[in-house]
Amino acid sequence: CLSQDKAVQLRHSSPSMARTLQALMSRACLGLLLLASMVAAQKSLAAAKQAAAGPESVHLMITPNIMAGILVGTLWLFLFLVGFCCLFQVQTPPSFEEKCLVLNKQY
């Protein structure tokens, strides 16, 4: 995929870049491991609860409608925060031109 020269250049790049890349990769791997362990824990917990409940039905605390509302609300909140941050990053000039644009004869 990479040529020999490019691979050597990537290996000999600045140490801070290498540390940053290493930290990013370690965080990504840690996040994936955390996600996998949470998924595995939820499956075993749900199976244990269902087996312990026996013939009784297990009631969900969050219905699909409530979950959809939470997800849509989170999306709207995220979009609002992005727009709010972008709005306050707009920079205007410190002064404006006072005289109007002079338009002479327009044919």
One Martini backbone bead per residue (centre of mass of N, CA, C, O) as a GRO file, in nm:
protein
  107
    1CYS     BB    1   0.062   0.061  -0.025
    2LEU     BB    2   0.332   0.164   0.069
    3SER     BB    3   0.611   0.294   0.016
    4GLN     BB    4   0.927   0.291   0.130
    5ASP     BB    5   0.966   0.602   0.162
    6LYS     BB    6   0.703   0.663   0.316
    7ALA     BB    7   0.757   0.475   0.554
    8VAL     BB    8   1.014   0.619   0.648
    9GLN     BB    9   0.885   0.897   0.691
   10LEU     BB   10   0.680   0.804   0.906
   11ARG     BB   11   0.895   0.699   1.111
   12HIS     BB   12   1.062   0.998   1.092
   13SER     BB   13   0.885   1.162   1.240
   14SER     BB   14   0.777   1.333   1.474
   15PRO     BB   15   0.740   1.261   1.806
   16SER     BB   16   0.469   1.406   1.859
   17MET     BB   17   0.312   1.262   1.634
   18ALA     BB   18   0.355   0.976   1.739
   19ARG     BB   19   0.221   1.020   2.016
   20THR     BB   20  -0.052   1.108   1.909
   21LEU     BB   21  -0.113   0.850   1.749
   22GLN     BB   22  -0.086   0.656   1.987
   23ALA     BB   23  -0.307   0.782   2.161
   24LEU     BB   24  -0.536   0.748   1.958
   25MET     BB   25  -0.519   0.438   1.931
   26SER     BB   26  -0.555   0.370   2.232
   27ARG     BB   27  -0.835   0.501   2.259
   28ALA     BB   28  -0.977   0.333   2.045
   29CYS     BB   29  -0.925   0.056   2.175
   30LEU     BB   30  -1.052   0.120   2.448
   31GLY     BB   31  -1.334   0.183   2.337
   32LEU     BB   32  -1.386  -0.095   2.208
   33LEU     BB   33  -1.354  -0.260   2.468
   34LEU     BB   34  -1.576  -0.118   2.626
   35LEU     BB   35  -1.806  -0.180   2.432
   36ALA     BB   36  -1.779  -0.491   2.438
   37SER     BB   37  -1.821  -0.525   2.745
   38MET     BB   38  -2.102  -0.395   2.758
   39VAL     BB   39  -2.245  -0.589   2.568
   40ALA     BB   40  -2.182  -0.849   2.723
   41ALA     BB   41  -2.314  -0.760   2.993
   42GLN     BB   42  -2.604  -0.717   2.887
   43LYS     BB   43  -2.663  -1.000   2.790
   44SER     BB   44  -2.622  -1.151   3.061
   45LEU     BB   45  -2.820  -0.982   3.229
   46ALA     BB   46  -3.075  -1.035   3.062
   47ALA     BB   47  -3.067  -1.345   3.083
   48ALA     BB   48  -3.076  -1.360   3.393
   49LYS     BB   49  -3.344  -1.209   3.436
   50GLN     BB   50  -3.520  -1.397   3.262
   51ALA     BB   51  -3.460  -1.658   3.419
   52ALA     BB   52  -3.553  -1.547   3.704
   53ALA     BB   53  -3.853  -1.469   3.624
   54GLY     BB   54  -3.970  -1.657   3.422
   55PRO     BB   55  -4.306  -1.628   3.345
   56GLU     BB   56  -4.261  -1.352   3.388
   57SER     BB   57  -4.269  -1.037   3.287
   58VAL     BB   58  -4.059  -0.793   3.149
   59HIS     BB   59  -4.027  -0.457   3.216
   60LEU     BB   60  -3.972  -0.175   3.057
   61MET     BB   61  -3.853   0.148   3.123
   62ILE     BB   62  -3.814   0.185   2.805
   63THR     BB   63  -3.971   0.274   2.543
   64PRO     BB   64  -3.962   0.328   2.210
   65ASN     BB   65  -4.080   0.616   2.228
   66ILE     BB   66  -3.884   0.725   2.440
   67MET     BB   67  -3.624   0.663   2.284
   68ALA     BB   68  -3.689   0.839   2.039
   69GLY     BB   69  -3.713   1.103   2.199
   70ILE     BB   70  -3.424   1.104   2.307
   71LEU     BB   71  -3.276   1.097   2.035
   72VAL     BB   72  -3.404   1.350   1.908
   73GLY     BB   73  -3.329   1.544   2.136
   74THR     BB   74  -3.023   1.502   2.110
   75LEU     BB   75  -3.000   1.599   1.821
   76TRP     BB   76  -3.110   1.887   1.868
   77LEU     BB   77  -2.902   1.967   2.080
   78PHE     BB   78  -2.656   1.929   1.900
   79LEU     BB   79  -2.739   2.131   1.678
   80PHE     BB   80  -2.761   2.376   1.862
   81LEU     BB   81  -2.464   2.377   1.963
   82VAL     BB   82  -2.334   2.409   1.687
   83GLY     BB   83  -2.477   2.675   1.609
   84PHE     BB   84  -2.389   2.840   1.855
   85CYS     BB   85  -2.081   2.818   1.807
   86CYS     BB   86  -2.079   2.933   1.518
   87LEU     BB   87  -2.210   3.209   1.581
   88PHE     BB   88  -1.969   3.296   1.789
   89GLN     BB   89  -1.736   3.277   1.545
   90VAL     BB   90  -1.820   3.525   1.416
   91GLN     BB   91  -1.652   3.778   1.226
   92THR     BB   92  -1.620   4.125   1.246
   93PRO     BB   93  -1.557   4.424   1.174
   94PRO     BB   94  -1.466   4.703   1.364
   95SER     BB   95  -1.543   4.866   1.098
   96PHE     BB   96  -1.739   5.085   0.894
   97GLU     BB   97  -1.855   5.220   0.617
   98GLU     BB   98  -2.019   5.536   0.581
   99LYS     BB   99  -2.018   5.555   0.288
  100CYS     BB  100  -2.157   5.531  -0.003
  101LEU     BB  101  -2.210   5.398  -0.295
  102VAL     BB  102  -2.107   5.510  -0.607
  103LEU     BB  103  -2.344   5.560  -0.874
  104ASN     BB  104  -2.338   5.599  -1.182
  105LYS     BB  105  -2.410   5.570  -1.484
  106GLN     BB  106  -2.647   5.327  -1.597
  107TYR     BB  107  -2.690   5.151  -1.911
   0.00000   0.00000   0.00000
